[in-house]
Amino acid sequence: MAALQAHLLLTASLVSSMAAGQSLLQDAALLSYMDQRFLSLEKRLEKCNQDVLEYMEEFREFSSRVLSQLAGLSSGKAELQREVEGLLMRVEHAQRDIDYLGSSTDSNACVEVHQDLLEQQLLEEEEGKKRLKLMLNASCDHVLAGIRSLKVVKKIGGKHGSWMKDPGKKHAKIYLLSGSVNNVILEFANLMAFMESNQTLKARRVPLPLPWEGTGHVIYQGFLFYHRHGSVNEIIKFNIQRRKVAGQMLLPGAGRIPAYQLSAQTKIDLAVDEQGLWALHAEPETGENIVITKINAVAMAVEHSWDTPCSSRDAEAAFMACNTLHVVYNSPSGGSSRIQCVYDVLGALSAPVNPGLHLPKRQGSHSTVHYNPKEKQLFAWGDGSQIIYKLHMEQK
C-alpha cells in the first residue's frame, strides 16, 4: 500500500514538471516572436525617419531653387509680361490664320477675299469723305487773305478773358467773360452800350451753376459752351436765356496739356465758324500738335477729329474760319502775333495761306482770338483790351 502511494506521488510530480516545461517553451516562443516583430517595426521606423529626412532635404533644395527663380521673375516682371503678351498676340494671330485657312476651300479664295475687303474699305473711305463734305457744307469757298485793321474797343478786366457776339442770333448783344476761372457772364445790349464807361455796372449778370476754366468758351445760338472748371475734359452747354445747363459731354483725349503753350490757362479752346461748333486742343500723343474736333452742338457729340501738323509750342491762340484752322504764334515775352500754320480739314489747301501773316500795329499777347463768321471779324482779348480785327477774305 505504501509502495503504491509513493508511485502515484512520483507520477504526479513528473506530470507537473512536464507541464511546467511545456509552458516555459511556449513563453519563450512568444517572447522570441515579439522580439522579432519589434525589430521589424524599429527597422521600418528607422527607414521612415530616413525617408522623411531625405524628403525634407529635397524640399529645402527645391524651395531654394523656386525662391531664386521667383526672385528672378520679379526683377524681370515687365520684360516677362511683354514677352507673354507678345506670345499671346502671336498665338491669337496664328489661331485666326488657322481658322481662316480651315474655312477656305482653295488658295484662290484668299486672293478674292483680300481683294473684296480692299475694295470695300476704299468704298467706305470714299463714302466717308462724301458724308464729311456734306456735313461741313463744302459751299464755304473763301480763305483768309489778310487782316484789314484793328480796333481797340475797350480795356476792362485782367490779362485773361473772352468777349464775343452770338453769330447764330440776329441780336447785337455783347458778352463779356472775365478771368480764366469764373462763373458770371456780363451781357450788354450792343457794342455801343459795352463801350460806355458806366455801363459795366448796368450789364445783365448771368450766373453759372458750374464755373468755367480757361478762356476758350463760345456763345452760339443762345447757348454758352465752355470747359468746366475742375474737370479734365467736360464741356458744358448752358442756356443763357433760361439760365440752366442744357447738355454736357466729354471730349476724348483733351484737357491733359494746354491747347497753346503761351496760354497755359486754356486746355480746351472752343470755336465757331460757318459750319458750327469746333473744339481745339493738344495731346501728348500727337507731339503736342493741335487736334481739331467737330462737335454736333445739338446732340453734344463728336462728329469727327483731325490731327494737324500745327504745333502748340509758342502758340497763344487759334480760330476756325471756313473749315480751316489758323494758329496764332508769338514769343514768350510778348511781341508781334502772327498766323504761321493753316490747316483745312477738307484738304482743299495744298499749302499754308499767307504764312507769317501778322496781326497789325500791336505788340503784346492774346488770351483769346475768336472768329465771328457772321461779321467776318476776330474778337480778341489782348492784355486786358477787347480788340476787333477786320478780315479780308478771298475765294479759294
C-alpha positions as a Markdown table, in Angstrom:
| # | Residue | x | y | z |
|---|---|---|---|---|
| 1 | Met | 0.0 | 0.0 | 0.0 |
| 2 | Ala | 2.7 | 2.4 | 0.9 |
| 3 | Ala | 4.6 | 1.5 | -2.3 |
| 4 | Leu | 1.5 | 2.3 | -4.3 |
| 5 | Gln | 1.2 | 5.7 | -2.8 |
| 6 | Ala | 4.8 | 6.5 | -3.4 |
| 7 | His | 4.4 | 5.5 | -7.1 |
| 8 | Leu | 1.4 | 7.8 | -7.5 |
| 9 | Leu | 3.2 | 10.8 | -5.9 |
| 10 | Leu | 6.2 | 10.3 | -8.3 |
| 11 | Thr | 3.9 | 10.1 | -11.3 |
| 12 | Ala | 2.1 | 13.3 | -10.3 |
| 13 | Ser | 5.4 | 15.1 | -9.8 |
| 14 | Leu | 6.6 | 14.0 | -13.2 |
| 15 | Val | 3.4 | 15.2 | -15.0 |
| 16 | Ser | 3.6 | 18.5 | -13.2 |
| 17 | Ser | 7.2 | 19.0 | -14.2 |
| 18 | Met | 6.4 | 18.2 | -17.8 |
| 19 | Ala | 3.5 | 20.7 | -17.9 |
| 20 | Ala | 5.8 | 23.4 | -16.4 |
| 21 | Gly | 8.4 | 22.7 | -19.0 |
| 22 | Gln | 6.0 | 22.9 | -21.9 |
| 23 | Ser | 4.6 | 26.3 | -20.5 |
| 24 | Leu | 8.2 | 27.7 | -20.4 |
| 25 | Leu | 8.8 | 26.6 | -24.0 |
| 26 | Gln | 5.6 | 28.4 | -25.1 |
| 27 | Asp | 6.5 | 31.6 | -23.3 |
| 28 | Ala | 10.0 | 31.6 | -24.8 |
| 29 | Ala | 8.5 | 31.2 | -28.3 |
| 30 | Leu | 6.1 | 34.1 | -27.7 |
| 31 | Leu | 8.9 | 36.3 | -26.4 |
| 32 | Ser | 11.0 | 35.4 | -29.5 |
| 33 | Tyr | 8.1 | 36.3 | -31.8 |
| 34 | Met | 7.5 | 39.7 | -30.1 |
| 35 | Asp | 11.2 | 40.5 | -30.3 |
| 36 | Gln | 11.3 | 39.8 | -34.0 |
| 37 | Arg | 8.2 | 42.0 | -34.5 |
| 38 | Phe | 9.7 | 44.9 | -32.5 |
| 39 | Leu | 12.9 | 44.6 | -34.5 |
| 40 | Ser | 10.9 | 44.7 | -37.8 |
| 41 | Leu | 9.0 | 47.8 | -36.6 |
| 42 | Glu | 12.1 | 49.5 | -35.5 |
| 43 | Lys | 13.7 | 48.9 | -38.9 |
| 44 | Arg | 10.6 | 50.3 | -40.6 |
| 45 | Leu | 10.6 | 53.3 | -38.3 |
| 46 | Glu | 14.2 | 53.9 | -39.0 |
| 47 | Lys | 13.6 | 53.7 | -42.7 |
| 48 | Cys | 10.7 | 56.1 | -42.4 |
| 49 | Asn | 12.8 | 58.6 | -40.5 |
| 50 | Gln | 15.5 | 58.3 | -43.1 |
| 51 | Asp | 12.9 | 58.9 | -45.9 |
| 52 | Val | 11.5 | 61.9 | -44.1 |
| 53 | Leu | 15.0 | 63.4 | -43.7 |
| 54 | Glu | 15.6 | 62.8 | -47.4 |
| 55 | Tyr | 12.2 | 64.3 | -48.3 |
| 56 | Met | 12.9 | 67.4 | -46.1 |
| 57 | Glu | 16.3 | 67.9 | -47.7 |
| 58 | Glu | 14.9 | 67.5 | -51.1 |
| 59 | Phe | 12.1 | 70.0 | -50.3 |
| 60 | Arg | 14.7 | 72.5 | -48.9 |
| 61 | Glu | 16.7 | 72.3 | -52.1 |
| 62 | Phe | 13.5 | 72.7 | -54.3 |
| 63 | Ser | 12.3 | 75.6 | -52.2 |
| 64 | Ser | 15.6 | 77.3 | -52.6 |
| 65 | Arg | 15.5 | 76.9 | -56.4 |
| 66 | Val | 11.9 | 78.1 | -56.6 |
| 67 | Leu | 12.6 | 81.2 | -54.5 |
| 68 | Ser | 15.6 | 82.0 | -56.6 |
| 69 | Gln | 13.6 | 81.7 | -59.8 |
| 70 | Leu | 10.7 | 83.7 | -58.3 |
| 71 | Ala | 13.2 | 86.5 | -57.4 |
| 72 | Gly | 14.5 | 86.5 | -61.0 |
| 73 | Leu | 10.9 | 86.6 | -62.3 |
| 74 | Ser | 10.1 | 89.5 | -60.0 |
| 75 | Ser | 13.1 | 91.5 | -61.2 |
| 76 | Gly | 12.2 | 90.9 | -64.9 |
| 77 | Lys | 8.4 | 91.1 | -64.4 |
| 78 | Ala | 7.8 | 93.9 | -67.0 |
| 79 | Glu | 10.0 | 92.2 | -69.6 |
| 80 | Leu | 8.4 | 88.8 | -69.0 |
| 81 | Gln | 4.9 | 90.4 | -69.2 |
| 82 | Arg | 5.8 | 92.0 | -72.6 |
| 83 | Glu | 7.1 | 88.6 | -73.8 |
| 84 | Val | 4.0 | 86.8 | -72.6 |
| 85 | Glu | 1.7 | 89.5 | -74.2 |
| 86 | Gly | 3.7 | 89.2 | -77.5 |
| 87 | Leu | 3.4 | 85.4 | -77.4 |
| 88 | Leu | -0.3 | 85.6 | -76.7 |
| 89 | Met | -0.7 | 88.0 | -79.6 |
| 90 | Arg | 1.2 | 85.7 | -81.9 |
| 91 | Val | -0.9 | 82.8 | -80.8 |
| 92 | Glu | -4.1 | 84.8 | -81.5 |
| 93 | His | -2.8 | 85.8 | -84.9 |
| 94 | Ala | -1.9 | 82.2 | -85.7 |
| 95 | Gln | -5.3 | 81.0 | -84.5 |
| 96 | Arg | -7.1 | 83.4 | -86.7 |
| 97 | Asp | -4.9 | 82.4 | -89.7 |
| 98 | Ile | -5.7 | 78.7 | -88.9 |
| 99 | Asp | -9.4 | 79.4 | -88.6 |
| 100 | Tyr | -9.3 | 81.3 | -91.9 |
| 101 | Leu | -7.3 | 78.6 | -93.7 |
| 102 | Gly | -9.6 | 76.0 | -92.4 |
| 103 | Ser | -12.7 | 77.8 | -93.7 |
| 104 | Ser | -11.1 | 78.3 | -97.2 |
| 105 | Thr | -11.7 | 75.7 | -99.8 |
| 106 | Asp | -8.9 | 76.7 | -102.2 |
| 107 | Ser | -5.9 | 79.1 | -102.5 |
| 108 | Asn | -7.7 | 81.5 | -104.9 |
| 109 | Ala | -10.3 | 82.3 | -102.2 |
| 110 | Cys | -7.6 | 84.1 | -100.2 |
| 111 | Val | -6.9 | 86.5 | -103.1 |
| 112 | Glu | -10.5 | 87.0 | -103.8 |
| 113 | Val | -11.4 | 87.8 | -100.2 |
| 114 | His | -8.5 | 90.2 | -99.7 |
| 115 | Gln | -9.4 | 92.0 | -102.9 |
| 116 | Asp | -13.1 | 92.3 | -101.8 |
| 117 | Leu | -12.0 | 93.6 | -98.4 |
| 118 | Leu | -9.7 | 96.2 | -100.0 |
| 119 | Glu | -12.5 | 97.3 | -102.4 |
| 120 | Gln | -15.0 | 97.6 | -99.6 |
| 121 | Gln | -12.5 | 99.6 | -97.5 |
| 122 | Leu | -11.8 | 102.0 | -100.3 |
| 123 | Leu | -15.6 | 102.4 | -100.9 |
| 124 | Glu | -16.2 | 103.1 | -97.3 |
| 125 | Glu | -13.5 | 105.7 | -97.2 |
| 126 | Glu | -14.9 | 107.4 | -100.3 |
| 127 | Glu | -18.4 | 107.4 | -98.8 |
| 128 | Gly | -17.0 | 108.8 | -95.6 |
| 129 | Lys | -15.4 | 111.7 | -97.5 |
| 130 | Lys | -18.6 | 112.4 | -99.2 |
| 131 | Arg | -20.6 | 112.4 | -96.0 |
| 132 | Leu | -17.9 | 114.7 | -94.4 |
| 133 | Lys | -18.2 | 117.2 | -97.2 |
| 134 | Leu | -22.0 | 117.2 | -96.9 |
| 135 | Met | -21.7 | 117.6 | -93.2 |
| 136 | Leu | -19.4 | 120.5 | -93.4 |
| 137 | Asn | -21.3 | 122.1 | -96.3 |
| 138 | Ala | -18.5 | 122.4 | -98.9 |
| 139 | Ser | -20.0 | 125.6 | -100.3 |
| 140 | Cys | -17.8 | 127.5 | -97.9 |
| 141 | Asp | -15.2 | 128.5 | -100.5 |
| 142 | His | -13.3 | 131.5 | -99.2 |
| 143 | Val | -10.0 | 131.8 | -97.3 |
| 144 | Leu | -8.3 | 134.4 | -95.1 |
| 145 | Ala | -6.2 | 136.6 | -97.3 |
| 146 | Gly | -5.3 | 139.4 | -94.9 |
| 147 | Ile | -6.3 | 141.5 | -91.9 |
| 148 | Arg | -7.6 | 144.9 | -92.8 |
| 149 | Ser | -7.4 | 146.7 | -89.5 |
| 150 | Leu | -7.8 | 146.5 | -85.8 |
| 151 | Lys | -9.9 | 148.5 | -83.3 |
| 152 | Val | -9.3 | 148.5 | -79.5 |
| 153 | Val | -12.9 | 148.7 | -78.3 |
| 154 | Lys | -12.4 | 148.9 | -74.6 |
| 155 | Lys | -9.9 | 148.0 | -71.8 |
| 156 | Ile | -11.6 | 146.2 | -69.0 |
| 157 | Gly | -10.6 | 143.2 | -66.9 |
| 158 | Gly | -7.3 | 141.5 | -66.4 |
| 159 | Lys | -4.8 | 139.6 | -68.5 |
| 160 | His | -7.2 | 136.7 | -69.2 |
| 161 | Gly | -10.7 | 136.9 | -70.6 |
| 162 | Ser | -13.0 | 136.5 | -73.6 |
| 163 | Trp | -15.7 | 138.6 | -75.3 |
| 164 | Met | -17.9 | 137.9 | -78.2 |
| 165 | Lys | -21.2 | 138.2 | -80.1 |
| 166 | Asp | -23.5 | 135.2 | -80.8 |
| 167 | Pro | -23.1 | 134.6 | -84.6 |
| 168 | Gly | -26.2 | 132.3 | -84.5 |
| 169 | Lys | -28.6 | 135.0 | -83.4 |
| 170 | Lys | -29.8 | 138.2 | -85.0 |
| 171 | His | -29.4 | 140.4 | -81.9 |
| 172 | Ala | -26.4 | 142.6 | -81.3 |
| 173 | Lys | -25.7 | 141.7 | -77.7 |
| 174 | Ile | -22.1 | 141.6 | -76.4 |
| 175 | Tyr | -21.0 | 139.1 | -73.9 |
| 176 | Leu | -18.0 | 139.5 | -71.6 |
| 177 | Leu | -16.4 | 136.6 | -69.6 |
| 178 | Ser | -13.6 | 138.0 | -67.4 |
| 179 | Gly | -10.9 | 135.8 | -65.9 |
| 180 | Ser | -9.7 | 132.2 | -66.5 |
| 181 | Val | -11.9 | 130.9 | -63.7 |
| 182 | Asn | -15.3 | 132.5 | -63.1 |
| 183 | Asn | -19.0 | 131.8 | -63.1 |
| 184 | Val | -20.6 | 135.1 | -64.1 |
| 185 | Ile | -21.4 | 136.3 | -67.7 |
| 186 | Leu | -21.9 | 140.1 | -68.3 |
| 187 | Glu | -24.4 | 140.7 | -71.1 |
| 188 | Phe | -24.6 | 144.2 | -72.8 |
| 189 | Ala | -27.4 | 145.3 | -75.1 |
| 190 | Asn | -25.0 | 146.2 | -78.0 |
| 191 | Leu | -21.5 | 147.3 | -78.8 |
| 192 | Met | -22.2 | 151.0 | -78.0 |
| 193 | Ala | -23.6 | 150.0 | -74.6 |
| 194 | Phe | -20.4 | 148.0 | -74.0 |
| 195 | Met | -18.2 | 150.9 | -74.9 |
| 196 | Glu | -19.8 | 153.3 | -72.5 |
| 197 | Ser | -17.7 | 153.7 | -69.4 |
| 198 | Asn | -20.5 | 153.5 | -66.9 |
| 199 | Gln | -22.4 | 150.5 | -68.4 |
| 200 | Thr | -20.4 | 147.7 | -66.7 |
| 201 | Leu | -22.5 | 148.1 | -63.5 |
| 202 | Lys | -25.7 | 148.1 | -65.6 |
| 203 | Ala | -24.9 | 145.0 | -67.5 |
| 204 | Arg | -27.1 | 141.9 | -67.1 |
| 205 | Arg | -25.3 | 139.4 | -64.9 |
| 206 | Val | -25.9 | 135.8 | -65.7 |
| 207 | Pro | -24.5 | 133.4 | -63.0 |
| 208 | Leu | -23.5 | 129.9 | -64.0 |
| 209 | Pro | -24.2 | 126.8 | -61.8 |
| 210 | Leu | -20.8 | 125.4 | -62.7 |
| 211 | Pro | -17.7 | 127.7 | -63.2 |
| 212 | Trp | -15.6 | 127.8 | -66.4 |
| 213 | Glu | -11.9 | 127.1 | -66.8 |
| 214 | Gly | -9.6 | 128.9 | -69.3 |
| 215 | Thr | -10.8 | 131.4 | -71.9 |
| 216 | Gly | -11.8 | 129.1 | -74.7 |
| 217 | His | -15.6 | 129.4 | -74.4 |
| 218 | Val | -18.0 | 130.5 | -77.2 |
| 219 | Ile | -21.6 | 131.6 | -77.4 |
| 220 | Tyr | -23.6 | 130.1 | -80.2 |
| 221 | Gln | -27.4 | 130.0 | -80.9 |
| 222 | Gly | -28.2 | 131.2 | -77.5 |
| 223 | Phe | -26.0 | 128.7 | -75.6 |
| 224 | Leu | -22.7 | 129.2 | -73.8 |
| 225 | Phe | -20.3 | 126.3 | -74.5 |
| 226 | Tyr | -17.4 | 126.1 | -72.0 |
| 227 | His | -14.8 | 123.8 | -70.4 |
| 228 | Arg | -16.0 | 123.1 | -66.8 |
| 229 | His | -13.5 | 124.1 | -64.1 |
| 230 | Gly | -12.1 | 121.2 | -62.1 |
| 231 | Ser | -12.8 | 118.6 | -64.9 |
| 232 | Val | -10.3 | 117.2 | -67.3 |
| 233 | Asn | -12.3 | 117.3 | -70.5 |
| 234 | Glu | -16.0 | 118.1 | -69.7 |
| 235 | Ile | -17.8 | 120.6 | -71.9 |
| 236 | Ile | -20.9 | 122.3 | -70.6 |
| 237 | Lys | -23.8 | 123.6 | -72.8 |
| 238 | Phe | -25.6 | 126.4 | -70.9 |
| 239 | Asn | -28.9 | 128.0 | -71.9 |
| 240 | Ile | -28.3 | 131.7 | -71.3 |
| 241 | Gln | -32.0 | 132.8 | -71.5 |
| 242 | Arg | -33.3 | 130.0 | -69.2 |
| 243 | Arg | -30.2 | 130.0 | -67.0 |
| 244 | Lys | -29.8 | 126.3 | -66.9 |
| 245 | Val | -27.5 | 123.5 | -68.1 |
| 246 | Ala | -28.8 | 122.1 | -71.4 |
| 247 | Gly | -26.2 | 119.4 | -72.0 |
| 248 | Gln | -22.7 | 118.2 | -71.4 |
| 249 | Met | -20.1 | 115.9 | -73.0 |
| 250 | Leu | -16.6 | 114.6 | -72.5 |
| 251 | Leu | -14.0 | 115.4 | -75.2 |
| 252 | Pro | -11.8 | 112.3 | -75.8 |
| 253 | Gly | -8.0 | 112.9 | -75.4 |
| 254 | Ala | -8.4 | 116.6 | -74.4 |
| 255 | Gly | -7.6 | 118.5 | -71.2 |
| 256 | Arg | -4.3 | 117.0 | -70.2 |
| 257 | Ile | -2.0 | 119.7 | -71.6 |
| 258 | Pro | -2.6 | 123.3 | -72.6 |
| 259 | Ala | -4.1 | 123.9 | -76.1 |
| 260 | Tyr | -1.5 | 126.6 | -76.6 |
| 261 | Gln | 1.9 | 126.8 | -74.8 |
| 262 | Leu | 1.7 | 130.5 | -74.3 |
| 263 | Ser | -1.9 | 130.3 | -72.9 |
| 264 | Ala | -1.5 | 127.7 | -70.3 |
| 265 | Gln | -4.8 | 128.5 | -68.6 |
| 266 | Thr | -6.7 | 127.1 | -71.6 |
| 267 | Lys | -6.8 | 123.4 | -72.0 |
| 268 | Ile | -9.8 | 123.2 | -74.4 |
| 269 | Asp | -10.5 | 126.1 | -76.9 |
| 270 | Leu | -14.0 | 126.1 | -78.5 |
| 271 | Ala | -14.6 | 127.8 | -81.8 |
| 272 | Val | -17.4 | 128.7 | -84.2 |
| 273 | Asp | -17.3 | 129.2 | -87.9 |
| 274 | Glu | -19.6 | 128.9 | -90.9 |
| 275 | Gln | -20.1 | 125.2 | -90.2 |
| 276 | Gly | -20.8 | 125.4 | -86.5 |
| 277 | Leu | -19.1 | 124.3 | -83.3 |
| 278 | Trp | -15.5 | 123.0 | -83.0 |
| 279 | Ala | -13.0 | 122.2 | -80.3 |
| 280 | Leu | -9.2 | 122.7 | -80.4 |
| 281 | His | -6.8 | 121.0 | -78.0 |
| 282 | Ala | -3.3 | 119.4 | -77.9 |
| 283 | Glu | -2.4 | 115.9 | -77.0 |
| 284 | Pro | 1.0 | 114.4 | -75.8 |
| 285 | Glu | 0.5 | 111.5 | -78.3 |
| 286 | Thr | 0.5 | 113.9 | -81.2 |
| 287 | Gly | 3.8 | 115.5 | -80.2 |
| 288 | Glu | 1.7 | 118.4 | -78.7 |
| 289 | Asn | 0.3 | 119.2 | -82.1 |
| 290 | Ile | -3.2 | 120.7 | -82.2 |
| 291 | Val | -6.2 | 118.4 | -82.7 |
| 292 | Ile | -9.4 | 119.6 | -84.3 |
| 293 | Thr | -12.8 | 118.1 | -83.4 |
| 294 | Lys | -16.1 | 118.8 | -85.0 |
| 295 | Ile | -18.9 | 118.8 | -82.4 |
| 296 | Asn | -22.7 | 118.4 | -83.0 |
| 297 | Ala | -23.9 | 121.4 | -80.9 |
| 298 | Val | -27.4 | 119.9 | -80.6 |
| 299 | Ala | -26.6 | 116.4 | -79.7 |
| 300 | Met | -23.3 | 117.3 | -77.8 |
| 301 | Ala | -21.4 | 114.6 | -79.6 |
| 302 | Val | -18.2 | 114.2 | -81.6 |
| 303 | Glu | -18.7 | 114.1 | -85.4 |
| 304 | His | -15.1 | 113.8 | -86.5 |
| 305 | Ser | -11.5 | 114.6 | -85.4 |
| 306 | Trp | -8.3 | 115.6 | -87.3 |
| 307 | Asp | -4.7 | 115.5 | -86.2 |
| 308 | Thr | -3.0 | 118.6 | -87.6 |
| 309 | Pro | 0.7 | 119.4 | -88.2 |
| 310 | Cys | 0.3 | 122.7 | -86.3 |
| 311 | Ser | 2.3 | 122.7 | -83.1 |
| 312 | Ser | 1.0 | 124.1 | -79.9 |
| 313 | Arg | 4.5 | 125.3 | -78.9 |
| 314 | Asp | 4.9 | 129.1 | -79.0 |
| 315 | Ala | 1.2 | 129.3 | -79.9 |
| 316 | Glu | -1.0 | 131.7 | -78.0 |
| 317 | Ala | -4.4 | 131.2 | -79.7 |
| 318 | Ala | -6.2 | 129.8 | -82.7 |
| 319 | Phe | -9.5 | 130.1 | -84.6 |
| 320 | Met | -11.6 | 128.3 | -87.2 |
| 321 | Ala | -12.8 | 130.0 | -90.4 |
| 322 | Cys | -14.5 | 128.2 | -93.2 |
| 323 | Asn | -13.3 | 124.7 | -92.1 |
| 324 | Thr | -9.8 | 125.9 | -91.7 |
| 325 | Leu | -7.6 | 126.2 | -88.6 |
| 326 | His | -5.5 | 129.3 | -88.2 |
| 327 | Val | -2.9 | 129.2 | -85.4 |
| 328 | Val | -1.6 | 132.4 | -83.9 |
| 329 | Tyr | 2.1 | 132.3 | -82.6 |
| 330 | Asn | 4.1 | 134.8 | -80.5 |
| 331 | Ser | 7.2 | 135.0 | -78.4 |
| 332 | Pro | 7.1 | 134.1 | -74.7 |
| 333 | Ser | 7.9 | 137.7 | -73.7 |
| 334 | Gly | 5.0 | 139.0 | -75.9 |
| 335 | Gly | 5.7 | 140.5 | -79.3 |
| 336 | Ser | 4.0 | 140.7 | -82.7 |
| 337 | Ser | 1.4 | 138.0 | -83.1 |
| 338 | Arg | 1.3 | 136.2 | -86.4 |
| 339 | Ile | -0.6 | 133.3 | -88.1 |
| 340 | Gln | 2.0 | 130.7 | -89.1 |
| 341 | Cys | 0.1 | 127.5 | -89.5 |
| 342 | Val | -3.1 | 127.0 | -91.5 |
| 343 | Tyr | -4.9 | 123.6 | -91.9 |
| 344 | Asp | -8.0 | 122.9 | -94.0 |
| 345 | Val | -9.8 | 119.8 | -92.7 |
| 346 | Leu | -11.2 | 119.1 | -96.2 |
| 347 | Gly | -7.7 | 119.2 | -97.7 |
| 348 | Ala | -8.5 | 122.0 | -100.2 |
| 349 | Leu | -5.4 | 123.9 | -99.2 |
| 350 | Ser | -2.3 | 122.4 | -100.8 |
| 351 | Ala | 0.0 | 124.9 | -98.9 |
| 352 | Pro | -0.3 | 127.3 | -96.0 |
| 353 | Val | -2.2 | 130.5 | -96.9 |
| 354 | Asn | -0.2 | 133.7 | -96.2 |
| 355 | Pro | 2.3 | 132.1 | -93.8 |
| 356 | Gly | 3.6 | 134.6 | -91.3 |
| 357 | Leu | 0.5 | 136.9 | -91.6 |
| 358 | His | 0.9 | 139.4 | -88.7 |
| 359 | Leu | -1.9 | 140.9 | -86.7 |
| 360 | Pro | -1.3 | 144.6 | -87.4 |
| 361 | Lys | 0.0 | 147.5 | -85.3 |
| 362 | Arg | 0.2 | 146.0 | -81.9 |
| 363 | Gln | 2.8 | 144.5 | -79.6 |
| 364 | Gly | 1.6 | 142.2 | -76.8 |
| 365 | Ser | -0.1 | 138.8 | -76.3 |
| 366 | His | -3.6 | 137.4 | -76.8 |
| 367 | Ser | -5.6 | 135.5 | -74.3 |
| 368 | Thr | -8.2 | 134.6 | -76.9 |
| 369 | Val | -8.8 | 135.1 | -80.7 |
| 370 | His | -12.3 | 134.1 | -81.8 |
| 371 | Tyr | -13.8 | 134.3 | -85.3 |
| 372 | Asn | -17.3 | 135.7 | -85.9 |
| 373 | Pro | -18.5 | 134.1 | -89.2 |
| 374 | Lys | -21.5 | 136.4 | -89.5 |
| 375 | Glu | -19.3 | 139.6 | -89.5 |
| 376 | Lys | -16.0 | 138.1 | -90.8 |
| 377 | Gln | -14.2 | 139.6 | -87.8 |
| 378 | Leu | -12.0 | 138.4 | -85.0 |
| 379 | Phe | -12.9 | 139.2 | -81.4 |
| 380 | Ala | -9.7 | 139.2 | -79.4 |
| 381 | Trp | -8.7 | 139.7 | -75.8 |
| 382 | Gly | -5.2 | 141.2 | -75.5 |
| 383 | Asp | -3.6 | 142.1 | -72.2 |
| 384 | Gly | -7.0 | 143.3 | -70.8 |
| 385 | Ser | -8.1 | 145.0 | -74.0 |
| 386 | Gln | -11.0 | 144.0 | -76.1 |
| 387 | Ile | -10.0 | 144.1 | -79.8 |
| 388 | Ile | -11.7 | 143.7 | -83.1 |
| 389 | Tyr | -9.7 | 142.6 | -86.2 |
| 390 | Lys | -11.5 | 143.1 | -89.6 |
| 391 | Leu | -10.6 | 140.3 | -92.1 |
| 392 | His | -10.0 | 140.3 | -95.8 |
| 393 | Met | -11.4 | 137.1 | -97.4 |
| 394 | Glu | -10.9 | 135.8 | -100.9 |
| 395 | Gln | -12.2 | 132.9 | -103.0 |
| 396 | Lys | -10.3 | 129.6 | -102.7 |
